C-alpha cells in the first residue's frame, strides 16, 4: 500500500471507528429500552432527511457547528486548542445584534449585513486574540486561558444584557434593522416551510473555502501548519512562532463569530441570553471528527445536526438522552484514536511542565 493510501486510511480510521462504536452503543441502548433499532433509526432518518422541514432544521443546526468546527480546526492545525468558542460566539452575537439594532432603517441590506458581520467577526477575533497573546507572551496554555475567558465573557454579557441592553421584562435585545435581516430559505424553497433555515447558511461554504485557502494556498498558512507540526523546526527556519499563535487564535475567534450570521441575522433578529450555548464545545467534537479537513468538518457538522434534530423525532420511542450518549461516544473514540490530538496534548503537558520548572 502506498504512503498516500496509508495516510488516508490513518485519517479515516478514527471517525469510522467512532461511528461504528456509536452505532453499536445506540443499538444496545435502544434494545434495553424495549424498542427495535431499525424502527428507531428509520424514524430518525424520516424526521430529518426524510422531510423538508427536518432537512431545513438539520442545516440550521449544522451551520453554527461547522463554523465552530472551522474555528477549532484552524487553531488545532497550529498546535493550539481553542476551547473558548462559547465566549467568542456569544460575544460576537451580541455585537452583531447591538450594531444591527443601531443601524438606520433605510440602509440597504447588503451593506447592513456586511456591517453586522464585520462587527461580529471583529468582536470574536478580539476575544480569540487574548489567549493567543497570553500564550505567545507568557506561555500561558490556551486551554486554561480560553476556559477562564469563557466565564469572564459570559459574566460580562449577562450583566450588560440584564442591566443595559435587554428590553423591559425580557432577556433579549432590540431587533436588528430590517435591512440587516436575511430571508428564510422556505420563501424560495417551499419544501423547507416551517424550518429556521435562512440564506445565512451560505456563510458556511464561504468560510470553508476561506479555511482551505488560508491553510493550503498562503504563506501564512504554511507557517501555521509548520508550527502545528513542530514549533522548534518552524522557529529554526525563521518562523515567528509567537506571531503565528496570536494570528491562529485571532482567526479562530473570527471563524467562531460567523455563527452569528445564520442565527442572529437569519433567524432570531436579536440577541438573547443563552445564545448558542454548547455550540463552542460541540465545535471541538466536530473538528476532531472532521480531522481538520474543511469537507470533513462540514460532514461532521451535518452528522451532529442530524443527531440533534433526530433526537426530537425519536423522543416518543426512546429518551432523547440517547443522542447525548451517542455524541459522547463519538467524541471519546475520536479523541482516543487520534494521533494528532495525542501529540497536541503531549506538547501542552510538556510546555506546562517546562513553565513550572522555570518558575520554581
C-alpha positions as CSV (number, residue, x, y, z in Angstrom):
1,X,0.0,0.0,0.0
2,X,1.4,3.4,-1.0
3,X,2.2,6.1,1.6
4,X,-0.6,8.2,0.3
5,X,-3.2,5.5,0.8
6,X,-1.7,4.6,4.2
7,X,-2.1,8.3,5.3
8,X,-5.7,8.3,4.1
9,X,-6.6,5.2,6.0
10,X,-5.0,6.6,9.2
11,X,-7.0,9.7,8.8
12,X,-10.3,7.9,8.1
13,X,-9.9,5.3,10.8
14,X,-10.7,7.4,13.9
15,X,-14.0,8.8,12.6
16,X,-15.0,5.5,11.1
17,X,-14.3,3.7,14.3
18,X,-16.2,6.3,16.3
19,X,-19.3,6.0,14.1
20,X,-19.2,2.2,14.3
21,X,-18.9,2.2,18.1
22,X,-21.6,4.9,18.5
23,X,-23.9,2.8,16.3
24,X,-23.3,-0.3,18.4
25,X,-23.8,1.6,21.7
26,X,-27.0,3.2,20.2
27,X,-28.4,-0.2,19.2
28,X,-27.7,-1.6,22.7
29,X,-29.5,1.3,24.4
30,X,-32.4,1.0,22.1
31,X,-32.8,-2.7,22.8
32,X,-32.5,-2.0,26.6
33,X,-35.4,0.5,26.2
34,X,-37.5,-2.3,24.6
35,X,-37.5,-0.9,21.0
36,X,-36.2,-2.2,17.7
37,X,-33.1,-0.4,16.4
38,X,-34.3,-0.5,12.8
39,X,-37.5,1.2,13.7
40,X,-35.8,3.9,15.8
41,X,-33.2,4.7,13.1
42,X,-35.8,4.7,10.4
43,X,-37.8,7.3,12.4
44,X,-34.7,9.4,13.0
45,X,-34.0,9.5,9.2
46,X,-37.6,10.2,8.4
47,X,-37.7,13.1,10.9
48,X,-34.5,14.7,9.5
49,X,-33.6,14.0,5.8
50,X,-37.0,12.4,5.1
51,X,-38.9,15.7,5.2
52,X,-38.3,19.3,4.0
53,X,-38.9,20.7,7.5
54,X,-36.5,18.2,9.1
55,X,-33.8,18.8,6.4
56,X,-34.1,22.6,7.0
57,X,-33.7,22.1,10.7
58,X,-30.7,19.9,10.3
59,X,-29.0,22.5,8.0
60,X,-29.9,25.3,10.5
61,X,-28.4,23.3,13.5
62,X,-25.4,22.2,11.5
63,X,-24.3,25.7,10.3
64,X,-23.0,27.0,13.7
65,X,-21.5,23.7,14.4
66,X,-19.5,23.8,11.2
67,X,-18.3,27.3,11.8
68,X,-17.3,26.4,15.4
69,X,-15.5,23.4,13.9
70,X,-13.6,25.6,11.5
71,X,-12.6,27.7,14.5
72,X,-11.3,24.8,16.5
73,X,-9.7,23.2,13.5
74,X,-7.8,26.3,12.5
75,X,-6.3,26.6,15.9
76,X,-5.6,22.9,16.1
77,X,-3.6,23.0,12.8
78,X,-1.3,25.5,14.6
79,X,-0.9,23.1,17.6
80,X,-3.4,25.0,19.7
81,X,-6.7,24.1,21.4
82,X,-9.4,26.7,21.2
83,X,-11.8,25.9,24.0
84,X,-13.1,29.5,24.0
85,X,-15.7,29.1,21.4
86,X,-18.6,29.7,23.8
87,X,-17.3,33.2,24.7
88,X,-16.3,34.0,21.2
89,X,-19.7,33.0,19.8
90,X,-21.8,34.7,22.3
91,X,-19.8,38.0,22.4
92,X,-19.9,38.2,18.6
93,X,-23.6,37.5,18.5
94,X,-24.2,40.3,21.0
95,X,-22.0,42.7,19.0
96,X,-23.9,41.7,15.8
97,X,-27.3,42.3,17.4
98,X,-26.4,45.6,19.1
99,X,-24.8,47.0,15.9
100,X,-27.7,45.7,13.8
101,X,-30.3,47.4,16.1
102,X,-28.4,50.7,15.8
103,X,-28.4,50.8,12.0
104,X,-30.8,53.2,10.3
105,X,-33.8,51.5,8.7
106,X,-33.0,52.9,5.2
107,X,-29.6,51.3,5.0
108,X,-29.6,48.7,2.1
109,X,-29.4,45.1,3.1
110,X,-26.0,44.2,1.5
111,X,-24.3,47.0,3.4
112,X,-26.3,46.4,6.6
113,X,-25.5,42.6,6.6
114,X,-21.8,43.4,5.9
115,X,-21.6,45.9,8.8
116,X,-23.2,43.4,11.2
117,X,-21.0,40.6,10.1
118,X,-17.9,42.7,10.4
119,X,-18.9,43.7,13.9
120,X,-19.3,40.1,14.9
121,X,-16.0,39.0,13.3
122,X,-14.1,41.8,14.9
123,X,-15.5,41.1,18.4
124,X,-14.9,37.3,18.1
125,X,-11.4,37.9,16.8
126,X,-10.5,40.2,19.7
127,X,-11.8,37.7,22.2
128,X,-9.8,35.0,20.5
129,X,-6.6,37.1,20.3
130,X,-6.4,37.4,24.1
131,X,-5.5,33.8,24.9
132,X,-3.2,33.8,21.8
133,X,-1.3,36.7,23.1
134,X,-1.1,35.3,26.6
135,X,0.3,32.1,25.1
136,X,2.9,34.0,23.0
137,X,3.9,36.5,25.7
138,X,3.8,34.4,28.9
139,X,3.5,30.8,27.8
140,X,0.1,30.5,29.4
141,X,-1.6,27.4,28.0
142,X,-4.6,28.4,25.8
143,X,-6.8,25.6,27.2
144,X,-6.7,27.2,30.6
145,X,-7.0,30.8,29.4
146,X,-9.8,30.1,27.0
147,X,-11.9,28.2,29.6
148,X,-11.4,31.0,32.1
149,X,-12.1,33.7,29.5
150,X,-15.4,32.0,28.7
151,X,-16.6,32.6,32.3
152,X,-15.4,36.2,32.2
153,X,-17.0,37.0,28.8
154,X,-20.3,35.3,29.7
155,X,-20.5,37.1,33.0
156,X,-19.9,40.5,31.3
157,X,-22.5,39.7,28.7
158,X,-25.0,38.6,31.3
159,X,-24.6,41.9,33.1
160,X,-24.8,44.1,30.0
161,X,-27.9,42.4,28.7
162,X,-29.7,42.3,32.1
163,X,-28.9,45.8,33.1
164,X,-28.5,47.8,29.9
165,X,-29.4,46.1,26.7
166,X,-32.5,43.9,27.3
167,X,-36.0,45.2,26.5
168,X,-38.2,45.5,29.6
169,X,-39.4,42.2,31.0
170,X,-37.3,40.2,28.5
171,X,-33.8,38.7,28.3
172,X,-33.2,39.8,24.7
173,X,-32.0,43.0,22.9
174,X,-33.9,45.1,20.4
175,X,-34.5,43.7,17.0
176,X,-32.0,44.5,14.3
177,X,-32.8,46.9,11.4
178,X,-35.0,45.4,8.7
179,X,-32.2,45.8,6.1
180,X,-29.9,43.6,8.2
181,X,-32.2,40.5,8.2
182,X,-31.7,37.6,5.9
183,X,-34.7,35.8,4.4
184,X,-35.8,32.3,5.1
185,X,-34.9,29.6,2.6
186,X,-38.6,28.5,2.9
187,X,-39.6,31.6,1.0
188,X,-37.8,30.3,-2.0
189,X,-37.8,26.5,-1.4
190,X,-41.3,25.7,-0.3
191,X,-40.4,22.2,0.9
192,X,-38.5,23.7,3.7
193,X,-41.5,25.6,5.1
194,X,-41.6,26.0,8.8
195,X,-37.8,25.4,9.3
196,X,-35.4,28.0,10.6
197,X,-33.0,27.7,7.7
198,X,-32.1,31.1,6.1
199,X,-29.8,32.5,3.5
200,X,-27.3,32.9,6.3
201,X,-26.4,29.3,5.7
202,X,-24.3,30.4,2.7
203,X,-21.7,31.7,5.1
204,X,-20.7,28.1,5.8
205,X,-19.3,27.2,2.3
206,X,-17.6,30.6,2.1
207,X,-16.0,30.0,5.5
208,X,-15.0,26.5,4.4
209,X,-13.3,27.9,1.3
210,X,-11.5,30.6,3.3
211,X,-10.4,27.9,5.8
212,X,-8.9,25.8,3.0
213,X,-7.4,28.7,1.0
214,X,-5.6,30.1,4.0
215,X,-4.1,26.8,5.1
216,X,-3.2,25.4,1.7
217,X,-2.6,28.4,-0.6
218,X,-0.9,31.1,1.6
219,X,2.5,31.6,3.1
220,X,0.9,32.3,6.4
221,X,-1.0,29.0,6.2
222,X,2.3,27.2,5.5
223,X,3.8,28.8,8.6
224,X,0.6,27.9,10.5
225,X,0.9,24.2,9.6
226,X,4.6,24.1,10.3
227,X,4.2,25.5,13.8
228,X,1.5,22.9,14.4
229,X,3.7,20.1,13.3
230,X,6.9,21.2,15.1
231,X,7.3,24.7,16.8
232,X,11.0,24.0,17.2
233,X,11.6,23.3,13.5
234,X,9.4,26.2,12.5
235,X,11.4,28.6,14.7
236,X,14.7,27.2,13.4
237,X,13.5,28.0,9.9
238,X,12.8,31.6,10.7
239,X,9.1,31.4,11.5
240,X,7.9,33.8,14.2
241,X,6.1,31.2,16.4
242,X,4.6,33.8,18.7
243,X,3.1,35.7,15.9
244,X,1.6,32.6,14.3
245,X,0.0,31.6,17.6
246,X,-1.6,35.0,18.1
247,X,-2.8,35.0,14.5
248,X,-4.2,31.5,14.8
249,X,-6.3,32.3,17.9
250,X,-7.4,35.6,16.4
251,X,-8.6,33.9,13.2
252,X,-10.2,31.1,15.2
253,X,-12.2,33.7,17.1
254,X,-13.2,35.3,13.8
255,X,-14.5,32.0,12.4
256,X,-16.5,31.2,15.5
257,X,-18.0,34.7,15.3
258,X,-19.6,33.9,11.9
259,X,-22.1,31.7,13.8
260,X,-24.0,35.0,14.4
261,X,-24.9,35.3,10.7
262,X,-27.3,32.4,10.3
263,X,-28.8,32.7,13.8
264,X,-28.9,36.5,14.6
265,X,-29.4,37.8,11.1
266,X,-31.3,34.9,9.6
267,X,-33.4,33.6,12.5
268,X,-33.6,35.4,15.8
269,X,-33.0,39.0,14.7
270,X,-31.8,39.8,18.2
271,X,-29.5,38.5,20.9
272,X,-30.9,36.7,23.9
273,X,-29.4,35.1,27.0
274,X,-28.0,31.6,26.3
275,X,-27.5,32.2,22.6
276,X,-25.5,29.3,21.1
277,X,-25.0,27.6,24.4
278,X,-22.9,24.4,23.9
279,X,-22.0,25.2,20.2
280,X,-18.5,26.2,21.1
281,X,-17.8,22.9,22.9
282,X,-19.5,20.8,20.3
283,X,-17.3,22.5,17.7
284,X,-14.4,20.7,19.3
285,X,-16.0,17.3,18.5
286,X,-16.9,18.4,15.0
287,X,-13.3,19.5,14.3
288,X,-11.9,16.3,15.7
289,X,-14.3,14.0,13.8
290,X,-13.7,16.0,10.6
291,X,-9.9,15.6,11.1
292,X,-9.3,19.3,10.4
293,X,-10.4,18.9,6.8
294,X,-13.0,21.5,5.6
295,X,-15.1,18.9,3.9
296,X,-14.7,16.5,6.9
297,X,-15.8,19.3,9.3
298,X,-18.8,20.1,7.2
299,X,-19.8,16.4,7.1
300,X,-19.3,16.1,10.9
301,X,-21.5,19.1,11.5
302,X,-24.2,17.6,9.4
303,X,-23.9,14.4,11.4
304,X,-24.3,16.2,14.7
305,X,-27.0,18.4,13.3
306,X,-28.9,15.2,12.2
307,X,-28.5,13.7,15.7
308,X,-29.7,16.9,17.3
309,X,-32.8,17.1,15.2
310,X,-33.3,13.4,15.1
311,X,-33.4,13.3,18.9
312,X,-36.7,15.2,18.8
313,X,-38.1,12.8,16.2
314,X,-37.4,9.6,18.2
315,X,-38.3,11.1,21.6
316,X,-41.6,9.2,21.5
317,X,-39.8,5.9,21.3
318,X,-36.6,6.3,23.3
319,X,-35.3,9.0,25.7
320,X,-33.7,12.0,24.0
321,X,-30.7,11.4,26.2
322,X,-29.8,8.6,23.8
323,X,-28.5,11.2,21.4
324,X,-26.2,12.7,24.1
325,X,-24.8,9.3,24.7
326,X,-24.1,8.8,21.0
327,X,-22.4,12.1,20.7
328,X,-20.3,11.4,23.8
329,X,-19.3,8.0,22.4
330,X,-18.2,9.6,19.1
331,X,-16.1,12.2,20.9
332,X,-14.4,9.8,23.2
333,X,-13.4,7.4,20.5
334,X,-12.1,10.1,18.2
335,X,-10.0,11.7,20.9
336,X,-8.6,8.3,22.0
337,X,-7.8,7.2,18.4
338,X,-6.5,10.5,17.0
339,X,-2.7,10.7,17.0
340,X,-2.8,14.4,16.3
341,X,-4.8,15.1,19.4
342,X,-2.5,13.0,21.5
343,X,0.5,14.9,20.1
344,X,-1.0,18.3,20.9
345,X,-1.9,17.2,24.4
346,X,1.7,15.9,24.9
347,X,3.2,19.1,23.7
348,X,0.8,21.1,26.0
349,X,1.7,19.0,29.1
350,X,5.4,19.3,28.2
351,X,5.1,23.1,27.9
352,X,3.2,23.3,31.2
353,X,5.9,21.3,33.0
354,X,8.7,23.4,31.5
355,X,7.0,26.6,32.6
356,X,6.5,25.2,36.1
357,X,10.2,24.3,36.4
358,X,11.3,27.8,35.2
359,X,9.1,29.4,37.8
360,X,10.4,27.1,40.5
